Amino acid sequence: MFPRRRTERRLGDTGTRKKIACRKAVPGGRKCGASLSWEKSSREYPDSWYRDITSNKKFFSLAATYRGAIVGMIVAEIKNRTKIHKEDGDILASNFSVDTQVAYILSLGVVKEFRKHGIGSLLLESLKDHISTTAQDHCKAIYLHVLTTNNTAINFYENRDFKQHHYLPYYYSIRGVLKDGFTYVLYINGGHPPWTILDYIQHLGSALASLSPCSIPHRVYRQAHSLLCSFLPWSGISSKSGIEYSRTM
């Protein structure tokens, strides 16, 4: 399921060239002296979790290493939309078939000392490459859960076009303390969430604006346009306006 290719990227750090290699994470290969979490408040996983995700072929697990030690890792699962978490069941519009796939990122982290050198981006792009190779265009979204307090991770994903989809109160239990979370989604290959009433209004407005007033009775056109403007009090409807498939909280 996983390609055996080995990729390398040289990263500069205060004049020192660091050689980073990406390879499939394997059981027993965890050699990391620091937490892979984005920050101390993030989730921490036991060694048994690492063994599970590296031995189960349903997971895509890729490690970034430096001198044999793991300095970053991504773990994801590509699955049918029917297996999306219940709380995120509306990630995709209902018109997508049941065999449509999504990718769920279970974990993406980089050791603190190696951050801001493109390792997280390299791991995320490797997941996208894996999706294009295996699922091709059948995968319509990449989604994940993140703590609302994990600003480092939130900024990372938002800078890479992930959109906040849901606010999940008391979603995590960390050391016995309940904490809130967010669902973030990146739509790919034409994927999009269910349309809202505003989406339908914008779509109708775009369709009307693209029509020539001469092709329909002018009075009907003006009435329809005025009605739409009452719903959309901001700038007029542009003939080039489109629908942005995103939802934010």
N, C-alpha and C positions, 0 to 999 in steps of 0.2 A: 504493500500500500504506500510505503514511503520511499521516495527516490534515495539512492545511496550516494548521490552526489555530495561533494564537500565544497563549500564556498568559502572564500576568504576575503576579508576587507582590512586594509591597513588604516588605522586611525591615529591621528596625531594628538598628543597631549603634552603641552608645555615643552615642545621640542622633541619629545620621545615618541618613536614610532611603535605603536602597539599592534600586534598581529592578532586579529580575531578570526576564529574559524567557526563555522556553523555545521553542526552534525546532528543526526538523529539522536535523541536522548535514549539511553539504554539502561536496563536494570543494573543496579550496582555501580552506575557511573557518576553518582552524585559526589562531586568533590568541590564543595563551595564553603568558604569560611565565613560568608556573610549572607544575610537574608536576601532572597530574591524579590521580596515584596517592594512595591513602589515606595512605601514609607512604613514607619513602625506601627501605624494604626491599621495597616492592611492585614488581610487574613494571613495566617501562617499555617502551613500544611505539615503533617507528620510524614516520616519516612515511608510509611505504608502507602500513602497517597502517591508518592513519587514512584514507588514500585508498580502500583496499579496502572498509572497512566503511561508508563514506559513499556509495560508488558502486554497491554490490551491494544490490539490492532485497530480498534475503532477510533483511537485518538491520534491526532497529529501532534507529535511532541518534538520540538527542535531546540537544541541547546547552542548557545554561543559560548565558546571557550577561549581562554587566554592561558597559554602555557599549561594546558591540560586541565585547568580548573574552570568550572561552569561560572560564567559571569552574567548570563542572561538566559531566559528560557520562555518559550511560548507553548501552550497546550491548548488544543482546540478539538472540537468534534463536529464533523459534518453529518447532518441528520435530516430526515424528512420533516417537513413543516408540522406534521401531526405530532411530533415529539418535542415541539417547542414548550417551554415552561408555561404552565397554566396562566400565570400572571402576565405573560407576554404573548398570549394567543392572538392578539391583534397586530402583531408586527407586520404581517403580510395581508394584503387585501384578499377577500374570499374568492376572487375569480382565479387565483392561482391554483393549479391542480394539487392533489394530495401528495403527489410524488415530488413536488417542488422541494428543493433542499435549502437549508440555511447552515451557517457555520457559527458555532457558539464558542467563544474564547473563554476557557476555564481559568486561564492564568497567563499573564504576560508581565514579566518583571526583569529588571536589570539591577545588578549590585550597585550600590550607591556610588562607589568610587569610579565606576565605568559608565555612568549616565552622561547624557548630553554629548555622546559621540556617535549617535546614529545606530546604536545596537538595537534599540527597541523598534526603530523603523525598519531595520534590516530583517528582524524576526517577523514583523507584520507583513512586509512585502513577500517574505518566503511563504507565509500562509496563503497569500493571494495567488502566488505562483502555483502552489499545490492545488488550490481550488480550480484554477484554470486548466490544470493538467488532468485532474480526476473528475471533478463535478462539471467542468466546463461551464456552459451558461445555465445549467439547471439550478445552480445555487444563486439565490436572489438577495441574500442579506447576510451580513456578519454582525453578530450582536454579543453583548457581554453585560455583566453586572459590576458595579463599582460602588464603593462607599461614598456617601455624599461629602465626607470630609477629606477624601483622597484627591486633593486639588492637583497634585502632580500628575496622576493618571488621567483625571478629567481634562486637564489642559492638553495632555499628549493626544488623547483621542479626538478632542474637538479640533485640534490643529490638523488632524488627518481626516476631516469631514464626517466624523461620527456625529450623530444628532441624538440629543436626549429624547427618549421616547416615553418613559414612565418614571414617576417618583414612587419608590417602594418603602413605605414606613415600616420600621422594625423588621427589616428583611434579614439582617445578619444577627447572629448571636456570637459575640466574641468575648471569650473568657467570662461568660455569663451575663454580659451586657448587651442589650438589644440596640442595634444601630440601623440607621436608614440607608437605603441604597438607591441608585439610579439604574435604569436600563438604557444603554446606548446602542445605536444601530447605524450601520453603514450599508446603504442599499447599493447593490451591484447588479449588472446584467438586466436592467429594466425593472427591478423589484421596487415595490412601493407599498405603503400602508393603506388601509381603507380610506376612501375619500371622505372628507368632512363636507358639511353643507357649504362652507366657504370655497372648497375645491370645485364643487359643482357650479357655484355662482361664477367663479373665475373662468371656468371652462366655457360656460354659456356666454359670458361676456366676450371672451376671445373669439368665439364662433360668430357672434353678432358683429363684432368690430371688423372681422375679416370679410363680411358681406358688403357688397356695394349697396348704398341706400336706394339706388335705382332698381335693384332686383326685387325689392319688396315695397309695399306701400309706405311712403315716407312717414305718414302719421303713425303707423304701427311701429316702425323702426324707432321713432322718437320716443314713443310711450315705453317701449321695451328698454330703451337705453336709459330713460329717466328712472324707471323702476330699479334697474341694476345700480344706478348711481346712488339711489337711496340706501341700498345695502352696502355700497362701497363709497363712503363719503370722502375718501382720499382722492388721489389723482385719477384722471380719466382712464378708461380701459384702453390699453395700447394694443394695436393689432399684432404686436410682436410679443405680447405677454404670454407666459407659459405657466405651467403648474410645477411648483417645486415640491417634490415628494419628500416632505419631512414633517416631523411633528416634534414640538418642543413643549416642555412643561413650564 
